[in-house]
Amino acid sequence: MKHKSAFLLTCVVFLSVTARPPETVAQDDHEIDITHLGARRIPISLEGYTGEVLDTLRFDLDIQGFEVTGADKAQYLVSGSNNSDVTGRLTDRVGKTTLLSARYTGGTLRSEAHTLSDAIVEKITGRNGIARTKIAFKVETGQNSEIYVADYDGHNAKQVTQDHTITRDPAWVPARRVLYYTSYKAGNPDIYVHDLQSGTRRAFARYPGLNAGAAPSPDGRRVALVLSKGGSPDIYVCDADGSNLKPLTRTREAESSPCWSPDGRTICFSSRHEGKSALFVVSADGGSMRRLSTAGALNCTEPDWSPDGKQIVFTRLAGDFEICVVPAGGGAMTPLVAGEDPAWAPNSRTVIFTRRVKGKRVVSLLDVPTKQIKDIQQTSGSCSQPCWAK
Amino acid sequence: MTPDHNRFAANTGYFDFDRATIKPSETGKIDEVVRYLQGSPTHAVQIEGHCDERGTEQYNLSLGERRALAVREYLVRAGVQAERAFTISYGESRPAVPGHNEAAWSKNRRGVFVLLTPK
């Protein structure tokens, strides 16, 4: 989902000349399989920026496959200013062609810098930038936790709940400013649906026992969730109004973390059905559950299906927690970095996840092909369970 | 119902890592709760399921619930009416003991009884 700010951000493109297609390397980078690790970062230089704008541009580019470097080593040059508005001119250093020249007005310098970085990413790679997307996460302070939303880099964080209890498991409804989450406010873990636009919320699932892990379908019309009312934590699916509730699993073991395939037909989740935690898939309409092969990984939990449908990212426990990806059809898994609870960005390339640092949790971003990691701006407390608005 | 967190403080049952089965060493403590409930027919219990920090957060919430349900199943098999035993999972969010070692973890993988008496 694009950033929807209260102000009007206008972009005046003075000139956009693409004399020839972007550099071959950039094209290759765009087309590689994202599990092809060790992808080369694209060197790019920034001239004329200072302070917050420079920091913002550098962060945005570093986490999207670029390496901000000196002009002598750069393949692309960005020059501009941030005196009152952010301006930028993007040049291909070898071809000496101007790919983009723009002035951004009407927003904060930070939002204008994000808009410029998105334009650069799109011009060079053909991918949508992620700099104006939103995230939600849980912030724990003491025994309680609350839900927050923020820009993708953790800035402009805003507290959504004030329940003064355990509030957790945030999940965005695609393309809408609506969150599902679990709160213990009424003395039981119940699921609520919260409209961020109007600030109103309602109880969504309040069955006896556990109500957790709500995951809206890609079209927003259905919700997968974990309920224990049948005697064990099982995966269920229901309509967005709570009707047509139907169990998808009926095991004696614990299921958790349902997520949807982008076509809305399949749900992937974690279960101990065969003795150890593993990933399983089941049709969203019901049927038998099937183990998803994650060759090389045991103790797999917290799957998240990439928006392009190709990959499933998950957490494995192998001594410590590790983020891994596997093709959506199953197969050999690829370990990425230490961490847990991964969630894809809309670009199917960047992943947001949690790291444990000195007994605390911090939320970080991972550019999967280049394995670049950056911590987001942390909200005070222990931050975890990040999810990305799509 | 009024919750009493102290009445069964000595009856907390502990679990093995990543398991939700009740160990033979723990049944004596649960049997005491069964006897109490049989002698106090208007009272009920809430069973809290807890985990150590070595599981992922959503997984631990389900595991904690599975542990609480395993204790509830034990009570029901011993003759306690199912409607007198409620479950609630806290996952890893309410550890009994801070710390990041087995000494702490073994105390945090637990099922806790809260006595519920009529108001």
Interface residues (C-beta under 8 A of the other chain):
Chain A: E140 Q143 S145 I166 R168 D169 N188 P189 P208 G209 L210 A212 G213 V226 S228 G231 S232 P233 E253 A254 E255 S256 S257 S270 S277 T301 E302 T315 L317 F321 E340 D341 G359 S384 Q385
Chain B: D18 A20 R54 G55 T56 E57 Q58 Y59 L61 S62 L63 E65 R66 L69 E73 F86 T87 I88 S89 Y90 S93 R94 H100
